[in-house]
Amino acid sequence: MNSLLTLMGTTGTSSAGTTGSMATSLITFALIIVIMYFLIIRPQRKKDKEAKDMISSVAKGDKVVTIGGIHGTVVAVREKTIVLKVDDNARIEFTKGAISSVVSKKGAAKPSTKKKAKAEAVAAKEEKSELIEDKESTESSDKKNK
């Protein structure tokens, strides 16, 4: 009987080895779940929230693109649908979920970028320094002429 147990690889003292192996397996499984959360679930939730906010903020006069690629201007916003003006006489009704992106908002001013604002500030500063230099050079030439 003893030889049968040794052939099967089971002994009465091997329970400590299996708990260590089980703990390692559980830690590995938990680590995989955490990695999946940060790589897949969390970014998808963020993307869904942004899409929901974009759809809820659509107003009359906005230019939008549907999932099917149709470009149009929002004419009416209803509870679950949006009416788009596609052509002069063509109006199409879509569900709000069919809006893929908002191209431009009605009445929204185009924000100037930081680079553009910085370039404008540098250009104004250079122009001011050129005016000062011109003024100083004309004053010095006037003093020489006197």
C-alpha positions as CSV (number, residue, x, y, z in Angstrom):
1,M,0.0,0.0,0.0
2,N,2.9,2.3,0.9
3,S,4.4,1.7,-2.5
4,L,1.2,2.6,-4.2
5,L,1.0,6.0,-2.5
6,T,4.6,6.7,-3.5
7,L,3.9,5.9,-7.1
8,M,0.9,8.2,-7.1
9,G,3.0,11.0,-5.6
10,T,0.8,11.6,-2.7
11,T,2.2,11.8,0.8
12,G,0.7,13.1,4.0
13,T,3.2,16.1,4.2
14,S,2.6,17.7,0.8
15,S,-0.3,20.0,1.8
16,A,2.1,22.9,2.6
17,G,3.4,23.0,-1.0
18,T,-0.1,23.2,-2.5
19,T,-1.1,26.2,-0.4
20,G,2.0,28.1,-1.6
21,S,1.2,27.2,-5.2
22,M,-2.5,28.2,-4.7
23,A,-1.5,31.6,-3.3
24,T,0.8,32.3,-6.2
25,S,-2.0,31.4,-8.6
26,L,-4.4,33.7,-6.9
27,I,-1.9,36.6,-6.9
28,T,-1.3,36.0,-10.6
29,F,-5.0,35.9,-11.4
30,A,-5.6,39.2,-9.4
31,L,-2.7,40.9,-11.2
32,I,-4.2,39.9,-14.6
33,I,-7.6,41.4,-13.5
34,V,-5.9,44.7,-12.4
35,I,-4.0,45.0,-15.7
36,M,-7.2,44.3,-17.7
37,Y,-9.0,47.0,-15.7
38,F,-6.4,49.7,-16.4
39,L,-5.8,48.7,-20.0
40,I,-9.3,47.9,-21.2
41,I,-12.2,48.7,-18.9
42,R,-11.2,52.1,-17.6
43,P,-10.4,53.7,-20.9
44,Q,-13.6,52.3,-22.4
45,R,-15.7,53.8,-19.6
46,K,-13.9,57.2,-20.1
47,K,-14.6,57.1,-23.8
48,D,-18.3,56.2,-23.3
49,K,-18.7,59.0,-20.8
50,E,-17.2,61.6,-23.2
51,A,-19.5,60.3,-26.0
52,K,-22.5,60.6,-23.7
53,D,-21.6,64.1,-22.7
54,M,-21.0,65.1,-26.4
55,I,-24.4,63.8,-27.4
56,S,-26.2,65.5,-24.5
57,S,-24.6,68.8,-25.3
58,V,-25.7,68.9,-29.0
59,A,-27.9,71.9,-29.7
60,K,-29.7,73.5,-32.6
61,G,-27.3,74.9,-35.2
62,D,-24.4,72.5,-34.4
63,K,-22.8,70.8,-37.4
64,V,-22.5,67.1,-36.7
65,V,-21.4,63.8,-38.4
66,T,-23.4,60.6,-38.0
67,I,-22.1,57.1,-37.6
68,G,-22.9,56.5,-41.3
69,G,-20.8,59.5,-42.4
70,I,-23.7,62.0,-43.1
71,H,-22.8,65.6,-42.4
72,G,-25.6,67.9,-41.4
73,T,-26.7,70.8,-39.3
74,V,-29.0,70.2,-36.3
75,V,-32.4,71.7,-36.9
76,A,-34.3,70.2,-33.9
77,V,-33.4,68.3,-30.8
78,R,-36.0,66.1,-29.4
79,E,-36.1,63.7,-26.4
80,K,-34.6,60.7,-28.2
81,T,-34.0,62.0,-31.7
82,I,-32.3,64.8,-33.7
83,V,-33.4,66.3,-37.0
84,L,-30.5,67.1,-39.3
85,K,-30.7,69.5,-42.3
86,V,-28.6,67.8,-44.9
87,D,-29.4,69.8,-48.0
88,D,-31.6,72.9,-48.7
89,N,-34.8,70.8,-48.7
90,A,-33.6,67.5,-47.1
91,R,-34.2,66.9,-43.4
92,I,-33.4,63.5,-41.8
93,E,-34.3,62.3,-38.3
94,F,-31.7,60.2,-36.4
95,T,-31.6,58.8,-32.9
96,K,-29.2,60.7,-30.7
97,G,-26.9,57.6,-30.5
98,A,-26.2,57.9,-34.3
99,I,-24.2,61.1,-33.8
100,S,-20.5,60.3,-34.2
101,S,-19.0,63.7,-33.6
102,V,-19.7,67.4,-33.4
103,V,-17.8,69.3,-36.1
104,S,-18.6,72.8,-34.9
105,K,-20.7,74.4,-32.3
106,K,-23.0,77.3,-33.1
107,G,-21.8,80.5,-31.6
108,A,-18.5,79.0,-30.3
109,A,-15.6,81.2,-30.9
110,K,-12.5,79.6,-32.3
111,P,-10.0,79.4,-29.4
112,S,-6.6,80.6,-30.3
113,T,-3.9,78.2,-29.5
114,K,-1.1,78.8,-27.0
115,K,1.5,78.9,-29.8
116,K,-0.5,81.4,-31.8
117,A,-1.0,83.7,-28.8
118,K,2.7,83.4,-27.9
119,A,3.7,84.2,-31.5
120,E,1.4,87.3,-31.5
121,A,2.9,88.5,-28.2
122,V,6.5,88.0,-29.5
123,A,5.6,89.9,-32.7
124,A,4.0,92.8,-30.7
125,K,7.1,92.9,-28.5
126,E,9.4,93.0,-31.5
127,E,7.3,95.7,-33.1
128,K,7.4,97.8,-29.9
129,S,11.2,97.4,-29.6
130,E,11.6,98.4,-33.3
131,L,9.6,101.5,-32.7
132,I,11.7,102.4,-29.6
133,E,14.9,101.8,-31.6
134,D,13.6,104.0,-34.5
135,K,12.7,106.7,-32.0
136,E,16.1,106.5,-30.3
137,S,18.0,106.6,-33.7
138,T,16.0,109.6,-34.9
139,E,16.7,111.4,-31.5
140,S,20.4,110.7,-31.8
141,S,20.5,111.9,-35.4
142,D,18.7,115.1,-34.4
143,K,21.3,115.7,-31.6
144,K,24.1,115.2,-34.1
145,N,22.5,117.7,-36.5
146,K,22.2,120.4,-33.9
